[in-house]
Amino acid sequence: MGNSLDFGGKVALVTGAASGMGLATATAFAEAGAAVMLADFKEKTVKEAAQQLMADGFSRFSAD
C-alpha cells in the first residue's frame, strides 16, 4: 500500500472491521505500526479477520 504515516506506539480502534472498508482501515493502521482493536457485531468473522492479520505478520491485534 505504501503508507507513509507512522502510528508506532499508537492504538487504533476500528469499528465495522470484519470486512470491507473497516478491514482495509485496520490493515492500513497495522501497516503504519499501530496496535489495532477490531470491533464488529459479526463476532466470528471479526475474530477470523484478526487471526488472518496476525498470520500475515501483524502481531498486535485484538478482536471484540
PDBQT receptor file of N, H, CA, C and O in Angstrom, charges set to zero:
ATOM      1  N   MET A   1       0.823  -1.198   0.000  1.00  0.00    +0.000 N 
ATOM      2  CA  MET A   1       0.000   0.000   0.000  1.00  0.00    +0.000 C 
ATOM      3  C   MET A   1       0.864   1.258   0.000  1.00  0.00    +0.000 C 
ATOM      4  O   MET A   1       0.440   2.287  -0.526  1.00  0.00    +0.000 OA
ATOM      5  N   GLY A   2       2.063   1.200   0.576  1.00  0.00    +0.000 N 
ATOM      6  H   GLY A   2       2.407   0.364   1.004  1.00  0.00    +0.000 HD
ATOM      7  CA  GLY A   2       2.941   2.361   0.574  1.00  0.00    +0.000 C 
ATOM      8  C   GLY A   2       2.521   3.464   1.520  1.00  0.00    +0.000 C 
ATOM      9  O   GLY A   2       2.529   4.637   1.148  1.00  0.00    +0.000 OA
ATOM     10  N   ASN A   3       2.158   3.109   2.725  1.00  0.00    +0.000 N 
ATOM     11  H   ASN A   3       2.151   2.156   3.028  1.00  0.00    +0.000 HD
ATOM     12  CA  ASN A   3       1.696   4.077   3.708  1.00  0.00    +0.000 C 
ATOM     13  C   ASN A   3       2.883   4.833   4.288  1.00  0.00    +0.000 C 
ATOM     14  O   ASN A   3       3.821   4.208   4.783  1.00  0.00    +0.000 OA
ATOM     15  N   SER A   4       2.867   6.171   4.238  1.00  0.00    +0.000 N 
ATOM     16  H   SER A   4       2.106   6.678   3.835  1.00  0.00    +0.000 HD
ATOM     17  CA  SER A   4       3.969   6.970   4.755  1.00  0.00    +0.000 C 
ATOM     18  C   SER A   4       3.702   7.482   6.167  1.00  0.00    +0.000 C 
ATOM     19  O   SER A   4       4.533   8.204   6.719  1.00  0.00    +0.000 OA
ATOM     20  N   LEU A   5       2.585   7.134   6.755  1.00  0.00    +0.000 N 
ATOM     21  H   LEU A   5       1.911   6.548   6.307  1.00  0.00    +0.000 HD
ATOM     22  CA  LEU A   5       2.262   7.574   8.105  1.00  0.00    +0.000 C 
ATOM     23  C   LEU A   5       2.896   6.643   9.127  1.00  0.00    +0.000 C 
ATOM     24  O   LEU A   5       3.084   5.456   8.861  1.00  0.00    +0.000 OA
ATOM     25  N   ASP A   6       3.227   7.185  10.304  1.00  0.00    +0.000 N 
ATOM     26  H   ASP A   6       3.074   8.149  10.521  1.00  0.00    +0.000 HD
ATOM     27  CA  ASP A   6       3.814   6.387  11.372  1.00  0.00    +0.000 C 
ATOM     28  C   ASP A   6       2.892   6.431  12.582  1.00  0.00    +0.000 C 
ATOM     29  O   ASP A   6       2.764   7.467  13.235  1.00  0.00    +0.000 OA
ATOM     30  N   PHE A   7       2.251   5.308  12.877  1.00  0.00    +0.000 N 
ATOM     31  H   PHE A   7       2.355   4.467  12.346  1.00  0.00    +0.000 HD
ATOM     32  CA  PHE A   7       1.391   5.191  14.043  1.00  0.00    +0.000 C 
ATOM     33  C   PHE A   7       2.018   4.287  15.092  1.00  0.00    +0.000 C 
ATOM     34  O   PHE A   7       1.311   3.744  15.941  1.00  0.00    +0.000 OA
ATOM     35  N   GLY A   8       3.337   4.116  15.047  1.00  0.00    +0.000 N 
ATOM     36  H   GLY A   8       3.912   4.556  14.358  1.00  0.00    +0.000 HD
ATOM     37  CA  GLY A   8       4.036   3.325  16.044  1.00  0.00    +0.000 C 
ATOM     38  C   GLY A   8       3.753   3.863  17.434  1.00  0.00    +0.000 C 
ATOM     39  O   GLY A   8       3.806   5.073  17.655  1.00  0.00    +0.000 OA
ATOM     40  N   GLY A   9       3.452   2.973  18.376  1.00  0.00    +0.000 N 
ATOM     41  H   GLY A   9       3.409   1.990  18.196  1.00  0.00    +0.000 HD
ATOM     42  CA  GLY A   9       3.158   3.390  19.744  1.00  0.00    +0.000 C 
ATOM     43  C   GLY A   9       1.740   3.890  19.944  1.00  0.00    +0.000 C 
ATOM     44  O   GLY A   9       1.392   4.332  21.039  1.00  0.00    +0.000 OA
ATOM     45  N   LYS A  10       0.919   3.831  18.913  1.00  0.00    +0.000 N 
ATOM     46  H   LYS A  10       1.201   3.472  18.023  1.00  0.00    +0.000 HD
ATOM     47  CA  LYS A  10      -0.476   4.286  18.998  1.00  0.00    +0.000 C 
ATOM     48  C   LYS A  10      -1.399   3.085  18.952  1.00  0.00    +0.000 C 
ATOM     49  O   LYS A  10      -1.004   1.999  18.526  1.00  0.00    +0.000 OA
ATOM     50  N   VAL A  11      -2.639   3.287  19.395  1.00  0.00    +0.000 N 
ATOM     51  H   VAL A  11      -2.961   4.169  19.741  1.00  0.00    +0.000 HD
ATOM     52  CA  VAL A  11      -3.663   2.255  19.348  1.00  0.00    +0.000 C 
ATOM     53  C   VAL A  11      -4.811   2.780  18.492  1.00  0.00    +0.000 C 
ATOM     54  O   VAL A  11      -5.252   3.916  18.663  1.00  0.00    +0.000 OA
ATOM     55  N   ALA A  12      -5.294   1.943  17.566  1.00  0.00    +0.000 N 
ATOM     56  H   ALA A  12      -4.936   1.019  17.426  1.00  0.00    +0.000 HD
ATOM     57  CA  ALA A  12      -6.425   2.316  16.714  1.00  0.00    +0.000 C 
ATOM     58  C   ALA A  12      -7.588   1.375  17.003  1.00  0.00    +0.000 C 
ATOM     59  O   ALA A  12      -7.409   0.158  17.040  1.00  0.00    +0.000 OA
ATOM     60  N   LEU A  13      -8.763   1.927  17.206  1.00  0.00    +0.000 N 
ATOM     61  H   LEU A  13      -8.908   2.916  17.176  1.00  0.00    +0.000 HD
ATOM     62  CA  LEU A  13      -9.989   1.157  17.358  1.00  0.00    +0.000 C 
ATOM     63  C   LEU A  13     -10.768   1.318  16.065  1.00  0.00    +0.000 C 
ATOM     64  O   LEU A  13     -11.144   2.431  15.696  1.00  0.00    +0.000 OA
ATOM     65  N   VAL A  14     -11.014   0.204  15.371  1.00  0.00    +0.000 N 
ATOM     66  H   VAL A  14     -10.709  -0.700  15.671  1.00  0.00    +0.000 HD
ATOM     67  CA  VAL A  14     -11.711   0.245  14.095  1.00  0.00    +0.000 C 
ATOM     68  C   VAL A  14     -13.018  -0.523  14.223  1.00  0.00    +0.000 C 
ATOM     69  O   VAL A  14     -13.013  -1.720  14.510  1.00  0.00    +0.000 OA
ATOM     70  N   THR A  15     -14.141   0.165  14.011  1.00  0.00    +0.000 N 
ATOM     71  H   THR A  15     -14.146   1.137  13.778  1.00  0.00    +0.000 HD
ATOM     72  CA  THR A  15     -15.443  -0.485  14.038  1.00  0.00    +0.000 C 
ATOM     73  C   THR A  15     -15.809  -0.936  12.627  1.00  0.00    +0.000 C 
ATOM     74  O   THR A  15     -15.334  -0.372  11.641  1.00  0.00    +0.000 OA
ATOM     75  N   GLY A  16     -16.649  -1.947  12.545  1.00  0.00    +0.000 N 
ATOM     76  H   GLY A  16     -17.035  -2.405  13.347  1.00  0.00    +0.000 HD
ATOM     77  CA  GLY A  16     -17.005  -2.497  11.240  1.00  0.00    +0.000 C 
ATOM     78  C   GLY A  16     -15.823  -3.179  10.577  1.00  0.00    +0.000 C 
ATOM     79  O   GLY A  16     -15.706  -3.185   9.352  1.00  0.00    +0.000 OA
ATOM     80  N   ALA A  17     -14.940  -3.759  11.398  1.00  0.00    +0.000 N 
ATOM     81  H   ALA A  17     -15.035  -3.755  12.393  1.00  0.00    +0.000 HD
ATOM     82  CA  ALA A  17     -13.644  -4.255  10.926  1.00  0.00    +0.000 C 
ATOM     83  C   ALA A  17     -13.651  -5.695  10.422  1.00  0.00    +0.000 C 
ATOM     84  O   ALA A  17     -12.592  -6.228  10.093  1.00  0.00    +0.000 OA
ATOM     85  N   ALA A  18     -14.816  -6.337  10.354  1.00  0.00    +0.000 N 
ATOM     86  H   ALA A  18     -15.676  -5.903  10.621  1.00  0.00    +0.000 HD
ATOM     87  CA  ALA A  18     -14.853  -7.729   9.914  1.00  0.00    +0.000 C 
ATOM     88  C   ALA A  18     -14.574  -7.874   8.421  1.00  0.00    +0.000 C 
ATOM     89  O   ALA A  18     -14.097  -8.918   7.976  1.00  0.00    +0.000 OA
ATOM     90  N   SER A  19     -14.868  -6.832   7.650  1.00  0.00    +0.000 N 
ATOM     91  H   SER A  19     -15.255  -5.984   8.012  1.00  0.00    +0.000 HD
ATOM     92  CA  SER A  19     -14.673  -6.922   6.202  1.00  0.00    +0.000 C 
ATOM     93  C   SER A  19     -14.721  -5.531   5.577  1.00  0.00    +0.000 C 
ATOM     94  O   SER A  19     -14.950  -4.533   6.261  1.00  0.00    +0.000 OA
ATOM     95  N   GLY A  20     -14.504  -5.489   4.283  1.00  0.00    +0.000 N 
ATOM     96  H   GLY A  20     -14.318  -6.299   3.728  1.00  0.00    +0.000 HD
ATOM     97  CA  GLY A  20     -14.669  -4.259   3.520  1.00  0.00    +0.000 C 
ATOM     98  C   GLY A  20     -13.764  -3.126   3.960  1.00  0.00    +0.000 C 
ATOM     99  O   GLY A  20     -12.590  -3.324   4.270  1.00  0.00    +0.000 OA
ATOM    100  N   MET A  21     -14.348  -1.917   3.978  1.00  0.00    +0.000 N 
ATOM    101  H   MET A  21     -15.303  -1.757   3.726  1.00  0.00    +0.000 HD
ATOM    102  CA  MET A  21     -13.564  -0.725   4.299  1.00  0.00    +0.000 C 
ATOM    103  C   MET A  21     -13.023  -0.741   5.725  1.00  0.00    +0.000 C 
ATOM    104  O   MET A  21     -11.936  -0.223   5.981  1.00  0.00    +0.000 OA
ATOM    105  N   GLY A  22     -13.778  -1.334   6.657  1.00  0.00    +0.000 N 
ATOM    106  H   GLY A  22     -14.661  -1.754   6.448  1.00  0.00    +0.000 HD
ATOM    107  CA  GLY A  22     -13.302  -1.420   8.036  1.00  0.00    +0.000 C 
ATOM    108  C   GLY A  22     -12.048  -2.272   8.144  1.00  0.00    +0.000 C 
ATOM    109  O   GLY A  22     -11.097  -1.901   8.831  1.00  0.00    +0.000 OA
ATOM    110  N   LEU A  23     -12.046  -3.416   7.467  1.00  0.00    +0.000 N 
ATOM    111  H   LEU A  23     -12.819  -3.718   6.909  1.00  0.00    +0.000 HD
ATOM    112  CA  LEU A  23     -10.876  -4.288   7.488  1.00  0.00    +0.000 C 
ATOM    113  C   LEU A  23      -9.703  -3.630   6.764  1.00  0.00    +0.000 C 
ATOM    114  O   LEU A  23      -8.558  -3.754   7.199  1.00  0.00    +0.000 OA
ATOM    115  N   ALA A  24      -9.980  -2.936   5.669  1.00  0.00    +0.000 N 
ATOM    116  H   ALA A  24     -10.910  -2.835   5.316  1.00  0.00    +0.000 HD
ATOM    117  CA  ALA A  24      -8.919  -2.220   4.951  1.00  0.00    +0.000 C 
ATOM    118  C   ALA A  24      -8.318  -1.124   5.827  1.00  0.00    +0.000 C 
ATOM    119  O   ALA A  24      -7.108  -0.898   5.797  1.00  0.00    +0.000 OA
ATOM    120  N   THR A  25      -9.152  -0.448   6.602  1.00  0.00    +0.000 N 
ATOM    121  H   THR A  25     -10.134  -0.631   6.626  1.00  0.00    +0.000 HD
ATOM    122  CA  THR A  25      -8.672   0.592   7.515  1.00  0.00    +0.000 C 
ATOM    123  C   THR A  25      -7.811  -0.015   8.608  1.00  0.00    +0.000 C 
ATOM    124  O   THR A  25      -6.745   0.513   8.924  1.00  0.00    +0.000 OA
ATOM    125  N   ALA A  26      -8.265  -1.124   9.192  1.00  0.00    +0.000 N 
ATOM    126  H   ALA A  26      -9.131  -1.553   8.935  1.00  0.00    +0.000 HD
ATOM    127  CA  ALA A  26      -7.481  -1.805  10.229  1.00  0.00    +0.000 C 
ATOM    128  C   ALA A  26      -6.126  -2.241   9.685  1.00  0.00    +0.000 C 
ATOM    129  O   ALA A  26      -5.106  -2.102  10.359  1.00  0.00    +0.000 OA
ATOM    130  N   THR A  27      -6.121  -2.765   8.474  1.00  0.00    +0.000 N 
ATOM    131  H   THR A  27      -6.950  -2.878   7.926  1.00  0.00    +0.000 HD
ATOM    132  CA  THR A  27      -4.870  -3.194   7.846  1.00  0.00    +0.000 C 
ATOM    133  C   THR A  27      -3.935  -2.014   7.630  1.00  0.00    +0.000 C 
ATOM    134  O   THR A  27      -2.733  -2.121   7.874  1.00  0.00    +0.000 OA
ATOM    135  N   ALA A  28      -4.474  -0.897   7.177  1.00  0.00    +0.000 N 
ATOM    136  H   ALA A  28      -5.451  -0.810   6.979  1.00  0.00    +0.000 HD
ATOM    137  CA  ALA A  28      -3.648   0.295   6.957  1.00  0.00    +0.000 C 
ATOM    138  C   ALA A  28      -3.031   0.792   8.256  1.00  0.00    +0.000 C 
ATOM    139  O   ALA A  28      -1.859   1.166   8.279  1.00  0.00    +0.000 OA
ATOM    140  N   PHE A  29      -3.810   0.799   9.341  1.00  0.00    +0.000 N 
ATOM    141  H   PHE A  29      -4.762   0.495   9.322  1.00  0.00    +0.000 HD
ATOM    142  CA  PHE A  29      -3.257   1.199  10.636  1.00  0.00    +0.000 C 
ATOM    143  C   PHE A  29      -2.148   0.236  11.067  1.00  0.00    +0.000 C 
ATOM    144  O   PHE A  29      -1.110   0.666  11.570  1.00  0.00    +0.000 OA
ATOM    145  N   ALA A  30      -2.367  -1.058  10.869  1.00  0.00    +0.000 N 
ATOM    146  H   ALA A  30      -3.209  -1.408  10.460  1.00  0.00    +0.000 HD
ATOM    147  CA  ALA A  30      -1.345  -2.045  11.229  1.00  0.00    +0.000 C 
ATOM    148  C   ALA A  30      -0.078  -1.837  10.411  1.00  0.00    +0.000 C 
ATOM    149  O   ALA A  30       1.027  -1.909  10.949  1.00  0.00    +0.000 OA
ATOM    150  N   GLU A  31      -0.230  -1.582   9.130  1.00  0.00    +0.000 N 
ATOM    151  H   GLU A  31      -1.127  -1.524   8.694  1.00  0.00    +0.000 HD
ATOM    152  CA  GLU A  31       0.932  -1.330   8.270  1.00  0.00    +0.000 C 
ATOM    153  C   GLU A  31       1.691  -0.086   8.705  1.00  0.00    +0.000 C 
ATOM    154  O   GLU A  31       2.898   0.019   8.488  1.00  0.00    +0.000 OA
ATOM    155  N   ALA A  32       0.976   0.867   9.325  1.00  0.00    +0.000 N 
ATOM    156  H   ALA A  32      -0.005   0.782   9.502  1.00  0.00    +0.000 HD
ATOM    157  CA  ALA A  32       1.594   2.099   9.802  1.00  0.00    +0.000 C 
ATOM    158  C   ALA A  32       2.147   1.947  11.219  1.00  0.00    +0.000 C 
ATOM    159  O   ALA A  32       2.648   2.915  11.792  1.00  0.00    +0.000 OA
ATOM    160  N   GLY A  33       2.061   0.732  11.794  1.00  0.00    +0.000 N 
ATOM    161  H   GLY A  33       1.654  -0.054  11.329  1.00  0.00    +0.000 HD
ATOM    162  CA  GLY A  33       2.690   0.466  13.086  1.00  0.00    +0.000 C 
ATOM    163  C   GLY A  33       1.792   0.501  14.298  1.00  0.00    +0.000 C 
ATOM    164  O   GLY A  33       2.277   0.309  15.413  1.00  0.00    +0.000 OA
ATOM    165  N   ALA A  34       0.500   0.737  14.132  1.00  0.00    +0.000 N 
ATOM    166  H   ALA A  34       0.105   0.893  13.227  1.00  0.00    +0.000 HD
ATOM    167  CA  ALA A  34      -0.408   0.832  15.278  1.00  0.00    +0.000 C 
ATOM    168  C   ALA A  34      -0.784  -0.548  15.805  1.00  0.00    +0.000 C 
ATOM    169  O   ALA A  34      -0.804  -1.530  15.063  1.00  0.00    +0.000 OA
ATOM    170  N   ALA A  35      -1.080  -0.600  17.094  1.00  0.00    +0.000 N 
ATOM    171  H   ALA A  35      -1.064   0.198  17.697  1.00  0.00    +0.000 HD
ATOM    172  CA  ALA A  35      -1.780  -1.752  17.662  1.00  0.00    +0.000 C 
ATOM    173  C   ALA A  35      -3.243  -1.524  17.317  1.00  0.00    +0.000 C 
ATOM    174  O   ALA A  35      -3.738  -0.406  17.464  1.00  0.00    +0.000 OA
ATOM    175  N   VAL A  36      -3.950  -2.558  16.861  1.00  0.00    +0.000 N 
ATOM    176  H   VAL A  36      -3.548  -3.466  16.742  1.00  0.00    +0.000 HD
ATOM    177  CA  VAL A  36      -5.297  -2.354  16.337  1.00  0.00    +0.000 C 
ATOM    178  C   VAL A  36      -6.307  -3.213  17.072  1.00  0.00    +0.000 C 
ATOM    179  O   VAL A  36      -6.086  -4.405  17.285  1.00  0.00    +0.000 OA
ATOM    180  N   MET A  37      -7.423  -2.595  17.459  1.00  0.00    +0.000 N 
ATOM    181  H   MET A  37      -7.602  -1.627  17.285  1.00  0.00    +0.000 HD
ATOM    182  CA  MET A  37      -8.564  -3.277  18.063  1.00  0.00    +0.000 C 
ATOM    183  C   MET A  37      -9.654  -3.327  17.008  1.00  0.00    +0.000 C 
ATOM    184  O   MET A  37     -10.136  -2.285  16.563  1.00  0.00    +0.000 OA
ATOM    185  N   LEU A  38     -10.050  -4.536  16.602  1.00  0.00    +0.000 N 
ATOM    186  H   LEU A  38      -9.659  -5.382  16.963  1.00  0.00    +0.000 HD
ATOM    187  CA  LEU A  38     -11.098  -4.716  15.615  1.00  0.00    +0.000 C 
ATOM    188  C   LEU A  38     -12.423  -4.929  16.332  1.00  0.00    +0.000 C 
ATOM    189  O   LEU A  38     -12.503  -5.740  17.255  1.00  0.00    +0.000 OA
ATOM    190  N   ALA A  39     -13.462  -4.212  15.919  1.00  0.00    +0.000 N 
ATOM    191  H   ALA A  39     -13.397  -3.553  15.169  1.00  0.00    +0.000 HD
ATOM    192  CA  ALA A  39     -14.786  -4.362  16.516  1.00  0.00    +0.000 C 
ATOM    193  C   ALA A  39     -15.826  -4.531  15.412  1.00  0.00    +0.000 C 
ATOM    194  O   ALA A  39     -15.780  -3.853  14.385  1.00  0.00    +0.000 OA
ATOM    195  N   ASP A  40     -16.765  -5.450  15.645  1.00  0.00    +0.000 N 
ATOM    196  H   ASP A  40     -16.803  -6.001  16.478  1.00  0.00    +0.000 HD
ATOM    197  CA  ASP A  40     -17.842  -5.686  14.689  1.00  0.00    +0.000 C 
ATOM    198  C   ASP A  40     -18.881  -6.563  15.363  1.00  0.00    +0.000 C 
ATOM    199  O   ASP A  40     -18.549  -7.328  16.269  1.00  0.00    +0.000 OA
ATOM    200  N   PHE A  41     -20.124  -6.467  14.938  1.00  0.00    +0.000 N 
ATOM    201  H   PHE A  41     -20.393  -5.846  14.201  1.00  0.00    +0.000 HD
ATOM    202  CA  PHE A  41     -21.157  -7.319  15.503  1.00  0.00    +0.000 C 
ATOM    203  C   PHE A  41     -21.067  -8.745  14.965  1.00  0.00    +0.000 C 
ATOM    204  O   PHE A  41     -21.680  -9.653  15.526  1.00  0.00    +0.000 OA
ATOM    205  N   LYS A  42     -20.321  -8.953  13.899  1.00  0.00    +0.000 N 
ATOM    206  H   LYS A  42     -19.823  -8.215  13.443  1.00  0.00    +0.000 HD
ATOM    207  CA  LYS A  42     -20.106 -10.285  13.329  1.00  0.00    +0.000 C 
ATOM    208  C   LYS A  42     -18.923 -10.927  14.050  1.00  0.00    +0.000 C 
ATOM    209  O   LYS A  42     -17.802 -10.931  13.542  1.00  0.00    +0.000 OA
ATOM    210  N   GLU A  43     -19.186 -11.469  15.242  1.00  0.00    +0.000 N 
ATOM    211  H   GLU A  43     -20.096 -11.466  15.655  1.00  0.00    +0.000 HD
ATOM    212  CA  GLU A  43     -18.127 -11.936  16.136  1.00  0.00    +0.000 C 
ATOM    213  C   GLU A  43     -17.180 -12.942  15.481  1.00  0.00    +0.000 C 
ATOM    214  O   GLU A  43     -15.963 -12.770  15.543  1.00  0.00    +0.000 OA
ATOM    215  N   LYS A  44     -17.714 -13.969  14.866  1.00  0.00    +0.000 N 
ATOM    216  H   LYS A  44     -18.703 -14.108  14.815  1.00  0.00    +0.000 HD
ATOM    217  CA  LYS A  44     -16.868 -14.998  14.263  1.00  0.00    +0.000 C 
ATOM    218  C   LYS A  44     -16.007 -14.410  13.140  1.00  0.00    +0.000 C 
ATOM    219  O   LYS A  44     -14.816 -14.709  13.045  1.00  0.00    +0.000 OA
ATOM    220  N   THR A  45     -16.608 -13.584  12.302  1.00  0.00    +0.000 N 
ATOM    221  H   THR A  45     -17.575 -13.341  12.379  1.00  0.00    +0.000 HD
ATOM    222  CA  THR A  45     -15.894 -13.013  11.158  1.00  0.00    +0.000 C 
ATOM    223  C   THR A  45     -14.798 -12.055  11.597  1.00  0.00    +0.000 C 
ATOM    224  O   THR A  45     -13.715 -12.058  11.011  1.00  0.00    +0.000 OA
ATOM    225  N   VAL A  46     -15.050 -11.235  12.612  1.00  0.00    +0.000 N 
ATOM    226  H   VAL A  46     -15.930 -11.233  13.087  1.00  0.00    +0.000 HD
ATOM    227  CA  VAL A  46     -14.032 -10.277  13.047  1.00  0.00    +0.000 C 
ATOM    228  C   VAL A  46     -12.872 -11.004  13.721  1.00  0.00    +0.000 C 
ATOM    229  O   VAL A  46     -11.722 -10.585  13.588  1.00  0.00    +0.000 OA
ATOM    230  N   LYS A  47     -13.159 -12.085  14.441  1.00  0.00    +0.000 N 
ATOM    231  H   LYS A  47     -14.093 -12.424  14.549  1.00  0.00    +0.000 HD
ATOM    232  CA  LYS A  47     -12.071 -12.865  15.037  1.00  0.00    +0.000 C 
ATOM    233  C   LYS A  47     -11.229 -13.529  13.952  1.00  0.00    +0.000 C 
ATOM    234  O   LYS A  47     -10.004 -13.588  14.061  1.00  0.00    +0.000 OA
ATOM    235  N   GLU A  48     -11.884 -14.026  12.908  1.00  0.00    +0.000 N 
ATOM    236  H   GLU A  48     -12.879 -13.978  12.819  1.00  0.00    +0.000 HD
ATOM    237  CA  GLU A  48     -11.149 -14.616  11.785  1.00  0.00    +0.000 C 
ATOM    238  C   GLU A  48     -10.291 -13.559  11.079  1.00  0.00    +0.000 C 
ATOM    239  O   GLU A  48      -9.171 -13.847  10.658  1.00  0.00    +0.000 OA
ATOM    240  N   ALA A  49     -10.815 -12.351  10.955  1.00  0.00    +0.000 N 
ATOM    241  H   ALA A  49     -11.725 -12.118  11.297  1.00  0.00    +0.000 HD
ATOM    242  CA  ALA A  49     -10.056 -11.269  10.328  1.00  0.00    +0.000 C 
ATOM    243  C   ALA A  49      -8.806 -10.947  11.145  1.00  0.00    +0.000 C 
ATOM    244  O   ALA A  49      -7.725 -10.767  10.584  1.00  0.00    +0.000 OA
ATOM    245  N   ALA A  50      -8.951 -10.876  12.464  1.00  0.00    +0.000 N 
ATOM    246  H   ALA A  50      -9.829 -11.023  12.919  1.00  0.00    +0.000 HD
ATOM    247  CA  ALA A  50      -7.802 -10.599  13.334  1.00  0.00    +0.000 C 
ATOM    248  C   ALA A  50      -6.774 -11.720  13.237  1.00  0.00    +0.000 C 
ATOM    249  O   ALA A  50      -5.571 -11.463  13.186  1.00  0.00    +0.000 OA
ATOM    250  N   GLN A  51      -7.250 -12.967  13.211  1.00  0.00    +0.000 N 
ATOM    251  H   GLN A  51      -8.227 -13.176  13.252  1.00  0.00    +0.000 HD
ATOM    252  CA  GLN A  51      -6.330 -14.102  13.087  1.00  0.00    +0.000 C 
ATOM    253  C   GLN A  51      -5.587 -14.064  11.758  1.00  0.00    +0.000 C 
ATOM    254  O   GLN A  51      -4.398 -14.379  11.706  1.00  0.00    +0.000 OA
ATOM    255  N   GLN A  52      -6.275 -13.683  10.681  1.00  0.00    +0.000 N 
ATOM    256  H   GLN A  52      -7.241 -13.427  10.723  1.00  0.00    +0.000 HD
ATOM    257  CA  GLN A  52      -5.628 -13.611   9.372  1.00  0.00    +0.000 C 
ATOM    258  C   GLN A  52      -4.568 -12.505   9.356  1.00  0.00    +0.000 C 
ATOM    259  O   GLN A  52      -3.486 -12.692   8.800  1.00  0.00    +0.000 OA
ATOM    260  N   LEU A  53      -4.871 -11.368   9.957  1.00  0.00    +0.000 N 
ATOM    261  H   LEU A  53      -5.750 -11.215  10.409  1.00  0.00    +0.000 HD
ATOM    262  CA  LEU A  53      -3.893 -10.279  10.008  1.00  0.00    +0.000 C 
ATOM    263  C   LEU A  53      -2.662 -10.709  10.809  1.00  0.00    +0.000 C 
ATOM    264  O   LEU A  53      -1.537 -10.373  10.439  1.00  0.00    +0.000 OA
ATOM    265  N   MET A  54      -2.864 -11.438  11.888  1.00  0.00    +0.000 N 
ATOM    266  H   MET A  54      -3.778 -11.711  12.188  1.00  0.00    +0.000 HD
ATOM    267  CA  MET A  54      -1.722 -11.941  12.657  1.00  0.00    +0.000 C 
ATOM    268  C   MET A  54      -0.926 -12.945  11.828  1.00  0.00    +0.000 C 
ATOM    269  O   MET A  54       0.304 -12.945  11.872  1.00  0.00    +0.000 OA
ATOM    270  N   ALA A  55      -1.611 -13.793  11.078  1.00  0.00    +0.000 N 
ATOM    271  H   ALA A  55      -2.610 -13.792  11.043  1.00  0.00    +0.000 HD
ATOM    272  CA  ALA A  55      -0.925 -14.756  10.211  1.00  0.00    +0.000 C 
ATOM    273  C   ALA A  55      -0.141 -14.048   9.103  1.00  0.00    +0.000 C 
ATOM    274  O   ALA A  55       0.865 -14.564   8.615  1.00  0.00    +0.000 OA
ATOM    275  N   ASP A  56      -0.609 -12.871   8.717  1.00  0.00    +0.000 N 
ATOM    276  H   ASP A  56      -1.426 -12.452   9.114  1.00  0.00    +0.000 HD
ATOM    277  CA  ASP A  56       0.074 -12.081   7.688  1.00  0.00    +0.000 C 
ATOM    278  C   ASP A  56       1.288 -11.331   8.236  1.00  0.00    +0.000 C 
ATOM    279  O   ASP A  56       1.983 -10.636   7.495  1.00  0.00    +0.000 OA
ATOM    280  N   GLY A  57       1.536 -11.479   9.545  1.00  0.00    +0.000 N 
ATOM    281  H   GLY A  57       0.972 -12.043  10.147  1.00  0.00    +0.000 HD
ATOM    282  CA  GLY A  57       2.738 -10.884  10.126  1.00  0.00    +0.000 C 
ATOM    283  C   GLY A  57       2.506  -9.697  11.028  1.00  0.00    +0.000 C 
ATOM    284  O   GLY A  57       3.456  -9.149  11.588  1.00  0.00    +0.000 OA
ATOM    285  N   PHE A  58       1.268  -9.292  11.179  1.00  0.00    +0.000 N 
ATOM    286  H   PHE A  58       0.497  -9.737  10.724  1.00  0.00    +0.000 HD
ATOM    287  CA  PHE A  58       0.947  -8.201  12.109  1.00  0.00    +0.000 C 
ATOM    288  C   PHE A  58       0.620  -8.844  13.439  1.00  0.00    +0.000 C 
ATOM    289  O   PHE A  58      -0.242  -9.720  13.508  1.00  0.00    +0.000 OA
ATOM    290  N   SER A  59       1.299  -8.421  14.503  1.00  0.00    +0.000 N 
ATOM    291  H   SER A  59       1.999  -7.710  14.447  1.00  0.00    +0.000 HD
ATOM    292  CA  SER A  59       1.176  -9.163  15.763  1.00  0.00    +0.000 C 
ATOM    293  C   SER A  59       0.361  -8.473  16.839  1.00  0.00    +0.000 C 
ATOM    294  O   SER A  59       0.109  -9.079  17.881  1.00  0.00    +0.000 OA
ATOM    295  N   ARG A  60      -0.060  -7.247  16.637  1.00  0.00    +0.000 N 
ATOM    296  H   ARG A  60       0.144  -6.756  15.791  1.00  0.00    +0.000 HD
ATOM    297  CA  ARG A  60      -0.716  -6.510  17.718  1.00  0.00    +0.000 C 
ATOM    298  C   ARG A  60      -2.171  -6.271  17.408  1.00  0.00    +0.000 C 
ATOM    299  O   ARG A  60      -2.575  -5.149  17.103  1.00  0.00    +0.000 OA
ATOM    300  N   PHE A  61      -2.978  -7.352  17.489  1.00  0.00    +0.000 N 
ATOM    301  H   PHE A  61      -2.649  -8.264  17.737  1.00  0.00    +0.000 HD
ATOM    302  CA  PHE A  61      -4.397  -7.263  17.175  1.00  0.00    +0.000 C 
ATOM    303  C   PHE A  61      -5.226  -7.840  18.287  1.00  0.00    +0.000 C 
ATOM    304  O   PHE A  61      -4.785  -8.726  19.020  1.00  0.00    +0.000 OA
ATOM    305  N   SER A  62      -6.431  -7.330  18.407  1.00  0.00    +0.000 N 
ATOM    306  H   SER A  62      -6.789  -6.611  17.812  1.00  0.00    +0.000 HD
ATOM    307  CA  SER A  62      -7.436  -7.874  19.299  1.00  0.00    +0.000 C 
ATOM    308  C   SER A  62      -8.775  -7.746  18.597  1.00  0.00    +0.000 C 
ATOM    309  O   SER A  62      -9.014  -6.777  17.876  1.00  0.00    +0.000 OA
ATOM    310  N   ALA A  63      -9.642  -8.714  18.803  1.00  0.00    +0.000 N 
ATOM    311  H   ALA A  63      -9.448  -9.501  19.388  1.00  0.00    +0.000 HD
ATOM    312  CA  ALA A  63     -10.971  -8.659  18.193  1.00  0.00    +0.000 C 
ATOM    313  C   ALA A  63     -12.032  -8.792  19.265  1.00  0.00    +0.000 C 
ATOM    314  O   ALA A  63     -11.946  -9.657  20.137  1.00  0.00    +0.000 OA
ATOM    315  N   ASP A  64     -13.030  -7.932  19.193  1.00  0.00    +0.000 N 
ATOM    316  H   ASP A  64     -13.100  -7.229  18.485  1.00  0.00    +0.000 HD
ATOM    317  CA  ASP A  64     -14.186  -7.979  20.093  1.00  0.00    +0.000 C 
ATOM    318  C   ASP A  64     -15.437  -7.734  19.311  1.00  0.00    +0.000 C 
ATOM    319  O   ASP A  64     -16.530  -7.732  19.879  1.00  0.00    +0.000 OA
TER     320      ASP A  64
